[in-house]
Amino acid sequence: MEVTETTTISVRVPGARLHVERTGRRGEVLLGITGFGCGSQLFGPILPLFSDRFDCITYDNRAAGRSSTPLLPTSMPELASDAVRVLDALGVDAAHVHGVSMGGMIAQEMALRFPDRVRSLVLQGTTPGGPRSTGPAAETLLSLAAQRAPLSRERKVKLLTRQLFSDAYAAAHPDEALAHLGRLGADRAGVRGVLQHLTASTVHDTVRRLRSVQAPTLVLHGRLDRMVSVANAQLLAERIPRATLALVDGAGHLPLLEQPLPVRALILDW
């Protein structure tokens, strides 16, 4: 499948400027919200799989990618408001929202605070946060910290690959995994941006409010996810009314990159 023409715009929000891209311009709107410290290049490989059916909108969160980094700290409510402002700027009343990792946290907040703007919700590889969720393992924290340590590039790539992808995928598709890491690392957040996203993620907690989510919700998670425990997906599915839980066998933190065609089929069937 070929990607149809992509248009790029800049959207002003309080304290920042957001880099926004629109691909497809047909069908209903699918809004992709990316994760911690990375730009919307995360969605690049899968856009051809959805742009034939949807009007795909992706953007870089404030403090990451090609968007600007404000001086003041940010929060999940502010990041969710940014998502709504992107829709406003493009004249979109409501969208199907697909949030990945930290993007899933933003999507939860968006569905809770702006229910009329969310047609449906796909929460992939994410967590509700708070004391009732399962936090990252020590290995994950050390691997992320190592990305800022004076280690060789080869060592950093190896550590990050283990956190983001399943061992089987990394062994079978090493060049593809490396290309994905390159996209995720392109225009990555600086130190200030990383700290802003870290603060917002750390205080994120929707557990007590999830019963109020009105949008039809698909909770999608790789069974072998090392970055975010699968227990968090189970907690989300238990708390969100009528949510559907889909665990992807053999996949790590990013099923949409490891198994794009099965994940596309799963989402569209749902």
C-alpha angles and dihedrals in degrees: 000000000000124000111241120227117306122213123199128208138170117234121200116219128171107294098356149050119234127212107224131185130191123198130178104011093205133105124000122340121266113194116200117202115195131214145251116330097338136103131241091271082099088081095046098098094049101043092090088058094057108025091079089062104027144041095243120208121183131169143175114253117238111276093027143073115355094338121099126260114234122217094236125068119261135219140204092259090053092046089050089051088052089057090053091047089055089055090047092052090053095044094246118150098194139351144193101254124214114186123185123202106316085006086064089057089052090048091053091053091046092052091049098045100033106028094160091061096056119077094177138347132227112188110191126186094342145123140222088227125209130098094304094059126082111254127218118285120252089251091058094049092048092048092052092046089050090063087073095040125098094261129134117272089242092056093047092049091050093051094047093044090056091053097046104037139039116257091242093054093046091050095046097041108027095152092048092049090050091050090052090051089051091055092046091050095047111111089351120181119279124232093279092049093048090052091049093051091043092053093048092048095046095056094040111121124157100153097111093044101046092094086069095061106118101181121096102258135206114193106201122186139162111243090221097048109146095176098058119020117243086230087076091058089051090050092050092049092048094050103040111079113252093350119165118225117210118181114193112219116229095008130121130203096317110045091165089065099037097044106016099161097047090045091049090050091047092052096044093045089051 
